[in-house]
Amino acid sequence: MGTERRKLKTVTGVSGSREVYAAAVDPTRSTLDEALRIARIAQENKIGALFAADLLSFGAQGAIGAQEPLMQLAALSAVTSDVGLIATVTTTFHHPYNLARLFGTLDHLSNGRAAWNAVTSSLGEENYSDQDLPSPEQRYARAAESLEVVNALFDSWRPGALRPDGAGGAILDESLVRPIDYAGQHFSVRGPLNIPTLPQGRPVQFQAGQSAGGIELGARFAEVVFTSLPTLADAITYTKKIRTRATELGRPEGLPLIFSSFHATYGATEEEARRLVREAAESTDFDAGRRQLADMLGGGIDLTDLPLDKPLPESLLPAIDSVHRRRGRVEIFGKLAASGATLRELVIAAKDTGHWAAAGTPEQLADAIEERYRAEVLDVITLGGLADERNRDFVVNGLLPELRRRKLIDSDYLGGTYRANLELPALTPVHYDG
């Protein structure tokens, strides 16, 4: 990877539901319109990738990721040429052979810009079976097998399996396309994949999940891990933990890359930014906020009648091992609650769902970003809010130019694929057929 550290890479989201809902009731608009606009803005401003989130049930958070990520990003690939396309798709409710075909197709459609953010899902089981959500341990075991199978399928086409015929076509050497003959606890897949070798070899592998199981999965497979790290101290602790484990597993130095979502409040002055933060706190819906905080703490507690200006009773805080869903969030908010934060403070913090939040001028926000980058605990960052005209102006005309002035981010795309733009090391092939 060379001695010079790669620059910070940028991402923006395209999964907002508000614009989708508005377009759904207007026959003159497409539900893709807003995403198309953001995709073009990202491409014009050399933002590294588009990120499509996903949740699988209707409810308090079900509107997030209202459109299916792979279909959305396939459409966006047609109006962009360089920006990466990161789709969040669960391993819990999909078969790995289908996942390999879906992501393989997206990589071909986009000429090598696909990325898969693998998650194990903390909700949605009611739409896929009549059984309870599997335990975190079971979900991560299935995820590990899914990634093994998918990677082996992508690698089932050996180098030279397809070669030009000299007349604008191609010749297939079937002896170089080999079955994977995978047999595990959850899947038996003979293979090979029926999609030719991908432009990137494999889509870039993202992974989201910060529990013990998530760290183990990310250390083993992920090239980039999507994290919720509200403080610099959290980022240092997490980065050391996952990279130490990745080294133990024989991964290349510097992997996985650390990807943090950045919840920014922009102001033309520091005073304006502080005022906006204060006004947002004062406008908090504390009834809805109590429910959201309860979800951040595992969903099994009732905060309805507790006083806002007192800490949570310690007896209400769940043990991590007792929680079935979103253990990483439970750890973040359990730690904050144990520090003595009041219910009011916790509810306000829960608006950012455990992500890194900061407020200030573009220069001050660039200082915060540079601090984490220089500490080597930040490699990829989400710069959101492009759907909002005011935020977009601060990002496009304030923060991005400031980060480029400091030579923290790339001024242009570096290569023909997303893998090249991230400056990732070469892949190690996975073969199960000996």
C-alpha positions in Angstrom: 0.0 0.0 0.0 3.1 2.2 0.1 4.5 4.4 2.9 2.2 7.4 2.4 -1.1 7.1 4.1 -4.2 7.2 1.9 -6.2 10.3 2.1 -9.6 10.4 3.9 -12.4 9.0 1.7 -15.9 10.5 1.6 -19.4 9.1 1.4 -22.9 10.6 1.3 -26.3 8.9 1.9 -29.1 8.5 -0.6 -31.7 6.7 1.5 -33.9 9.5 2.9 -37.6 8.7 3.0 -39.1 12.2 3.3 -38.5 12.9 -0.4 -39.6 9.4 -1.4 -42.9 9.9 0.4 -43.5 13.2 -1.3 -42.8 11.8 -4.8 -45.0 8.8 -4.1 -48.1 11.0 -4.0 -47.1 13.1 -7.0 -47.7 11.5 -10.4 -45.3 13.9 -12.0 -42.3 12.8 -10.0 -40.3 9.6 -9.5 -39.4 8.3 -6.1 -35.8 8.2 -7.4 -35.7 12.0 -8.2 -34.0 13.1 -5.0 -31.5 10.3 -5.1 -30.6 11.1 -8.7 -30.0 14.7 -7.7 -27.8 13.7 -4.8 -25.9 11.3 -7.0 -25.1 14.0 -9.5 -24.0 16.4 -6.8 -21.7 13.7 -5.4 -20.2 12.9 -8.8 -19.7 16.7 -9.5 -17.9 17.2 -6.2 -15.8 14.1 -6.3 -17.4 12.5 -3.3 -16.2 8.9 -3.1 -19.4 6.9 -2.7 -23.2 6.8 -2.2 -24.4 4.9 0.8 -27.9 3.3 0.8 -29.1 2.1 4.2 -31.9 -0.4 4.7 -34.3 -1.6 7.4 -36.8 -4.3 6.9 -39.9 -3.5 8.9 -42.5 -0.7 9.1 -42.5 1.2 12.4 -40.5 3.7 14.4 -37.5 3.4 12.2 -38.9 1.5 9.3 -39.1 4.5 7.0 -35.3 4.7 6.9 -34.1 3.2 3.7 -37.6 3.2 2.2 -36.4 1.9 -1.2 -34.6 -1.4 -1.8 -30.8 -0.4 -1.9 -29.6 -2.6 -4.7 -32.3 -1.5 -7.1 -31.9 2.1 -6.2 -28.1 2.0 -6.7 -28.4 0.1 -10.0 -30.5 3.0 -11.3 -28.0 5.5 -9.9 -25.1 3.7 -11.6 -26.5 4.9 -15.0 -26.2 8.6 -14.2 -22.8 8.4 -12.5 -19.4 7.2 -13.7 -17.0 7.2 -10.8 -18.8 7.4 -7.5 -18.9 4.1 -5.5 -22.2 2.4 -4.7 -22.6 1.0 -1.2 -25.7 -1.1 -0.6 -26.7 -2.3 2.9 -28.0 -5.9 2.6 -28.6 -8.4 5.4 -27.1 -11.9 5.6 -29.8 -13.0 7.9 -32.7 -13.1 5.4 -30.8 -13.7 2.1 -29.1 -16.7 0.6 -25.4 -16.2 -0.3 -25.8 -17.5 -3.9 -28.4 -14.8 -4.5 -26.2 -12.2 -2.8 -23.3 -13.1 -5.1 -25.5 -12.7 -8.2 -27.0 -9.5 -7.1 -23.8 -7.8 -6.1 -21.9 -9.3 -9.0 -24.5 -7.8 -11.4 -24.3 -4.4 -9.7 -20.5 -4.5 -10.1 -20.8 -5.2 -13.8 -23.6 -2.6 -14.4 -21.4 0.0 -12.7 -18.1 -1.0 -14.3 -16.6 -1.9 -10.9 -18.2 0.5 -8.4 -20.2 -1.9 -6.2 -19.7 -2.3 -2.4 -21.7 -4.4 0.1 -22.4 -3.3 3.6 -23.1 -6.6 5.3 -25.4 -6.5 8.3 -27.0 -9.1 10.4 -30.3 -7.2 11.1 -31.9 -6.4 14.4 -35.4 -6.3 13.1 -37.6 -7.6 10.3 -38.0 -11.2 11.2 -41.8 -10.9 11.2 -41.6 -10.4 7.5 -39.5 -13.5 6.7 -40.8 -16.2 9.0 -43.0 -16.8 12.0 -40.0 -17.5 14.3 -38.1 -15.2 16.6 -35.1 -13.3 15.5 -32.1 -15.6 15.8 -29.6 -14.7 18.6 -26.7 -12.4 17.8 -24.4 -15.4 18.0 -26.5 -17.3 15.5 -26.8 -14.3 13.2 -23.1 -13.8 13.1 -22.3 -17.5 12.5 -24.7 -17.4 9.5 -23.0 -14.1 8.4 -19.6 -15.6 8.5 -20.7 -18.5 6.3 -22.5 -16.2 3.9 -19.3 -14.2 3.4 -17.2 -17.3 3.0 -19.6 -18.6 0.3 -20.0 -15.2 -1.5 -16.2 -14.7 -1.7 -15.6 -18.2 -2.9 -18.2 -17.7 -5.6 -16.7 -14.5 -6.8 -13.3 -16.3 -7.0 -14.7 -19.3 -8.8 -13.7 -17.8 -12.1 -9.9 -18.1 -12.3 -7.7 -15.7 -14.2 -7.9 -16.3 -18.0 -11.3 -18.0 -17.9 -12.5 -15.4 -20.4 -10.2 -13.9 -23.0 -10.8 -11.8 -26.1 -11.4 -13.7 -29.4 -9.9 -10.9 -31.5 -13.2 -10.2 -33.2 -15.0 -8.2 -30.5 -16.2 -11.3 -28.6 -14.8 -13.6 -25.9 -13.8 -17.2 -25.5 -14.7 -19.1 -22.4 -12.3 -21.7 -20.9 -14.7 -23.7 -18.8 -11.9 -25.6 -17.1 -11.0 -22.3 -15.3 -14.5 -21.9 -13.9 -14.6 -24.2 -10.9 -17.2 -25.4 -8.4 -16.7 -24.2 -4.8 -18.2 -27.3 -3.2 -19.0 -25.5 0.1 -20.6 -27.4 2.9 -21.3 -25.6 6.2 -23.7 -25.5 9.0 -26.1 -23.1 7.3 -25.4 -23.5 3.6 -24.3 -26.1 1.0 -23.4 -24.4 -2.3 -21.8 -26.3 -5.2 -21.2 -23.3 -7.5 -19.6 -21.9 -9.5 -21.1 -18.5 -9.9 -22.8 -18.0 -13.3 -21.6 -14.4 -13.6 -18.2 -13.7 -15.2 -15.3 -12.3 -13.3 -16.2 -9.0 -11.7 -14.4 -5.7 -12.7 -13.2 -5.4 -9.1 -12.7 -9.1 -8.5 -15.2 -8.7 -5.6 -17.3 -5.7 -4.5 -15.7 -3.8 -1.7 -16.7 -5.5 1.6 -18.2 -3.2 4.2 -19.6 -4.5 7.5 -21.6 -2.8 10.2 -21.8 -4.1 13.8 -19.8 -3.2 16.9 -20.7 -6.0 19.4 -18.1 -8.7 20.1 -19.6 -10.8 17.3 -19.5 -7.8 14.9 -15.9 -7.0 15.7 -14.9 -10.6 15.1 -16.8 -10.7 11.7 -15.3 -7.3 10.7 -11.8 -8.2 11.7 -12.0 -11.4 9.6 -13.8 -10.2 6.4 -14.3 -6.4 6.2 -12.3 -4.1 4.2 -14.2 -1.2 5.7 -16.2 -1.2 9.0 -19.1 1.2 9.5 -19.0 2.4 13.1 -20.8 4.5 15.7 -18.0 6.1 17.6 -19.3 9.3 19.4 -15.9 10.3 21.0 -12.3 10.2 20.0 -11.6 7.9 23.0 -14.2 5.5 21.7 -12.7 5.6 18.2 -9.2 4.9 19.6 -10.4 2.0 21.7 -12.4 0.4 18.9 -9.8 0.9 16.2 -7.1 -0.8 18.3 -9.4 -3.7 19.2 -10.5 -4.5 15.7 -7.2 -4.0 14.0 -5.4 -6.1 16.6 -7.8 -8.9 16.0 -7.5 -8.5 12.2 -3.7 -8.7 12.5 -4.1 -11.9 14.5 -6.2 -13.3 11.7 -3.5 -12.5 9.1 -5.2 -9.5 7.5 -3.1 -6.9 5.7 -1.8 -4.0 7.8 -4.2 -1.1 8.2 -7.4 -3.1 7.6 -10.2 -2.8 8.1 -10.6 0.9 7.3 -12.6 2.8 9.9 -15.8 4.4 8.5 -17.7 6.9 10.7 -20.9 8.7 10.2 -20.5 12.4 10.9 -23.6 14.3 12.2 -22.7 17.9 11.7 -24.5 21.1 12.6 -23.1 23.9 10.4 -22.9 27.5 11.2 -21.5 30.6 9.5 -20.1 31.4 12.9 -19.5 29.4 16.1 -22.4 31.3 17.8 -24.8 30.3 15.0 -23.9 26.7 15.3 -24.4 26.7 19.0 -27.7 28.4 18.6 -28.9 25.7 16.2 -27.8 23.0 18.6 -29.7 24.7 21.4 -32.8 25.2 19.4 -32.8 21.5 18.3 -32.5 20.4 21.9 -35.3 22.7 22.9 -37.6 21.3 20.2 -37.1 17.7 21.3 -40.2 15.6 21.4 -39.4 13.8 24.7 -42.3 11.3 24.4 -40.9 10.0 21.1 -37.4 10.5 22.5 -38.0 8.2 25.4 -39.1 5.5 23.0 -36.1 6.0 20.8 -33.7 5.8 23.8 -35.4 2.7 25.0 -34.7 1.2 21.6 -31.0 2.3 21.9 -30.9 0.4 25.2 -32.2 -2.9 23.8 -35.9 -2.2 23.7 -36.9 -4.0 26.9 -37.3 -1.0 29.2 -40.1 1.5 29.9 -38.9 5.1 30.4 -42.3 6.7 30.3 -42.7 8.0 33.8 -39.1 8.7 34.7 -38.0 12.3 35.5 -36.1 14.0 32.7 -33.5 15.7 34.9 -32.3 12.7 36.8 -30.0 9.8 35.8 -31.5 6.5 34.9 -31.7 4.0 37.8 -28.8 1.6 37.4 -31.2 -1.3 37.8 -32.8 -0.4 34.4 -29.6 -0.7 32.4 -29.5 -4.1 30.7 -26.5 -6.5 30.7 -25.1 -6.6 27.2 -25.3 -10.4 27.0 -29.1 -10.2 27.8 -29.8 -8.0 24.8 -30.9 -9.6 21.6 -30.7 -6.6 19.3 -28.2 -3.8 18.6 -25.7 -4.6 21.3 -23.3 -2.0 20.0 -25.9 0.8 20.6 -26.7 -0.7 24.0 -23.0 -0.5 24.9 -22.8 3.2 23.8 -25.9 4.4 25.6 -25.4 2.1 28.6 -21.9 3.6 29.1 -23.3 7.2 28.8 -26.1 6.4 31.2 -23.7 4.9 33.7 -21.6 8.1 33.6 -24.5 9.9 35.2 -26.1 11.6 32.2 -29.7 12.6 32.9 -32.6 11.2 31.0 -33.0 14.5 29.2 -29.3 14.4 28.1 -29.7 10.8 27.0 -32.8 11.5 24.9 -31.1 14.4 23.1 -28.0 12.2 22.5 -30.2 9.4 21.1 -31.2 11.7 18.2 -27.8 10.9 16.8 -28.3 7.2 17.5 -24.8 6.9 18.9 -23.0 8.5 16.0 -20.3 11.2 16.1 -21.9 14.6 16.3 -20.2 18.0 16.2 -21.2 21.6 15.6 -19.3 24.7 14.3 -18.1 26.5 11.2 -16.7 24.5 8.3 -13.2 25.2 9.6 -14.0 24.0 13.1 -15.6 20.9 11.7 -12.6 20.3 9.6 -10.5 20.6 12.8 -12.6 17.8 14.4 -12.2 15.6 11.3 -8.5 16.2 11.0 -8.0 15.3 14.7 -9.4 11.8 14.1 -7.7 11.4 10.8 -4.3 12.3 12.3 -5.0 9.9 15.2 -5.4 7.2 12.5 -8.9 6.2 13.7 -10.8 7.7 10.7 -10.4 6.5 7.0 -13.8 7.0 5.5 -16.4 9.6 6.6 -20.1 10.2 5.8 -20.9 13.8 4.9 -24.7 13.8 5.0 -27.5 16.3 4.5 -27.1 17.0 0.8 -30.9 16.9 0.4 -31.1 20.1 2.4 -30.1 23.2 0.5 -28.5 24.9 3.5 -26.5 21.9 4.5 -25.5 21.2 1.0 -24.1 24.7 0.6 -22.0 24.2 3.8 -20.7 20.9 2.6 -20.0 21.7 -1.1 -18.8 25.3 -0.6 -17.4 25.1 2.9 -16.3 21.8 4.3 -15.1 20.0 1.2 -13.0 22.9 0.0 -11.5 23.2 3.5 -10.6 19.5 3.7 -9.0 19.7 0.2 -7.1 22.9 1.2 -5.6 20.8 4.1 -4.9 18.0 1.6 -7.0 15.6 3.7 -9.2 14.3 0.9 -8.6 13.5 -2.8 -9.2 16.3 -5.3 -10.3 13.7 -8.0 -11.1 10.0 -8.4 -8.0 7.9 -8.5 -8.9 4.9 -10.6 -11.5 3.2 -12.6 -13.1 1.2 -9.7 -14.3 1.9 -6.2 -11.6 -0.5 -4.9 -8.9 1.6 -6.7 -10.4 4.9 -5.3 -10.2 3.5 -1.8 -6.6 2.4 -2.4 -7.3 -1.1 -1.0 -4.7 -3.9 -1.1 -4.9 -6.8 -3.6 -7.4 -9.5 -2.9 -6.5 -12.9 -1.7 -8.5 -15.6 -3.6 -10.7 -18.0 -1.7 -11.0 -21.5 -3.2 -12.7 -24.6 -1.6 -12.0 -27.1 -4.3 -8.4 -27.7 -3.6 
